């Protein structure tokens, strides 16, 4: 990716936000795949992933609204 094209970085950031939130939901709601984690560990890891996705969204939203 080139830093000369900020739109590519913006879309990549949005893609990563989607990846983190979907991964968090998948970890929380699909216990069969993560059988090696106990219930509270699976939920905690899922919440951390979703929270990080929300944090990234807030950061990216503030960054691009300040620039526009």
KAQUIFEN-V909361 format. One record per residue. N is the residue number from 1. RES is the residue in one letter. OMEGA is omega in whole degrees, 0 to 359 (none if undefined). Layout:
# KAQUIFEN-V909361
N&RES&OMEGA ; N&RES&OMEGA
This chain:
# KAQUIFEN-V909361
1&X&181 ; 2&X&178 ; 3&X&179 ; 4&X&180 ; 5&X&185 ; 6&X&178 ; 7&X&178 ; 8&X&178 ; 9&X&179 ; 10&X&180 ; 11&X&176 ; 12&X&178 ; 13&X&177 ; 14&X&177 ; 15&X&179 ; 16&X&175 ; 17&X&178 ; 18&X&180 ; 19&X&181 ; 20&X&182 ; 21&X&177 ; 22&X&178 ; 23&X&178 ; 24&X&177 ; 25&X&179 ; 26&X&179 ; 27&X&182 ; 28&X&191 ; 29&X&178 ; 30&X&184 ; 31&X&182 ; 32&X&181 ; 33&X&183 ; 34&X&183 ; 35&X&183 ; 36&X&177 ; 37&X&174 ; 38&X&185 ; 39&X&183 ; 40&X&178 ; 41&X&179 ; 42&X&180 ; 43&X&180 ; 44&X&179 ; 45&X&178 ; 46&X&179 ; 47&X&178 ; 48&X&179 ; 49&X&180 ; 50&X&179 ; 51&X&178 ; 52&X&175 ; 53&X&178 ; 54&X&178 ; 55&X&178 ; 56&X&179 ; 57&X&180 ; 58&X&179 ; 59&X&181 ; 60&X&179 ; 61&X&179 ; 62&X&181 ; 63&X&185 ; 64&X&174 ; 65&X&176 ; 66&X&181 ; 67&X&184 ; 68&X&none
